[in-house]
Amino acid sequence: MTESELNTLLSTDSGITAITTRVTNGELPEGETLPAVTFEFVSDRPVNTLKGDTGHAYNRYTINVWASNGDELDQLEAAVRTAMSTQIRLSRLPLHEPKESIYRIALDYSISN
């Protein structure tokens, strides 16, 4: 899956769009209204054989789910995980800032290209 295809998947999935239409490749823009989803490329792991590089790789992406409260975060995270259910999830990291009313979950996925 390419970065463009990942953007299309996240920004058109009915479960996600029922909660938010804000899907951004890169950092969350300053002052962005929540809830929102951001994603970014982290690294790749090439698929090699004894003959060398095959031209294929597993790309690692972090998908961040942002909300202003825990219930909204749980719903949006569930929608993202459903949309990404055919991909390999590597980790889940909560990164909340409750004093700022910002709730965030970082989900790392390995996606074949």
N, C-alpha and C positions, 0 to 999 in steps of 0.2 A: 504494500500500500504506500503510495506516495504522500508527501505532505499535503498536497492539494486534495487528494482523496480523503485523507483524515479530516481535513477542514470541512469538506462536503458532508462526510458522515456525521460529524458532530453538529454542524449547523443546520442539518435538515432532518435529523432524527426526531420523530414526533414526540417521544418521551422527553427529550431535552427541550424542544421548542415549546412544549406545553408549560415549561417553567421559566425559560429564558430564551431570548434570541441573540444574546450577547456571547458570541464565540469568537475568540481572538487568537491568532497565532502570535505568540510572544508574550510580553509582560502585560499585566492588567493596566490599562491606561489610568493615570491619576484621576481620581474623582469619578470613576466608572460606577454606575448604578449597579447594585447587586440584586439578584444573583447573576453570576457570569461563569463562563468556562474559558480557560486559556490553555494553550498547549505549546510545547517547545521541543525541538530536537535536542537530544542529549548526546548521543554517540551511536556508532554502529559497530556491529561485530560481523566481519566478512565471513562468508561461507567459502572455505577453501577445500581443495581436494589434493591428492598427491601430485596432480598436475598444476596446482597453483590456484589463484583467485578465480572463482566461477562468475564473478560479476554480480552475485547476489549477496545480500546481507540482511541481518536482523537489526533494524533501526530501533533505538531506544528513545521513547518519548515520555515526557512528563505531562500529564493532563491535570491541571489544577481546577478544582471545583470551589467556587467562592459563593458565600451567602452571608446575610446579616444576622441569621439566627440558626440554631442547631437543627430545627425541624426542616427548614428550607434546604439546608446543607444535606441532610439525610436523603431527602427526596431527589435532589439533583445528582448526588453521588450515585444513587440507585439507578437513575436514568442513564448516566454515563456508563456505569458498569454493564448495564443491559445492552447498550449500543455497542460496547466493546467486547461483548461476550465471546466472540470468535477469536480474540487475540489473547496473547499470553500476558497475564498481569504479573508483574515482578514484585511490586511493593505498594504499600499504602502508608502514608505518613500524615498525621494530623498536624496542622500548623496554625492553630487558632490564635487570634488576638482579641479575646473577649472584651478587654477594656475599650477597644476601638470598634466593637460590634462587627468584627470581621472573622468569619469562620472559613477555614480553608482545609481541604484535603488534597494532597498530592498523590496521584496514582501513576506509577511507572509501568509502561507496557513495552514489550518486545514485539515489533511488528515486522513481518517479512516483506521485503520489497521484490 
